[in-house]
Amino acid sequence: MGKIEASPAFENSVLVACDMLDRIKDLLHSMPAPDSEKIDWSHVGSVTHLNQELANLMRFVESVLPK
């Protein structure tokens, strides 16, 4: 079995991550509009939780970037 090179695996992983980020963005845009009467506090809590998770993810990504 051949040796897998890190560079193509890294490139693929970055593309997968970008696809997932695009999907998150699409899902956010499919939520009720801010002026919609469908908005309730559960939506606020969900987006607040998402923001907290994204902030944690950003800190992780920043920590692994080359200095």
Secondary structure by P-SEA (a helix, b strand, c coil): cbbbbaaaaaaaaaaaaaaaaaaaaaaaaaccccccccccaaaaaaaaaaaaaaaaaaaaaaaaccc
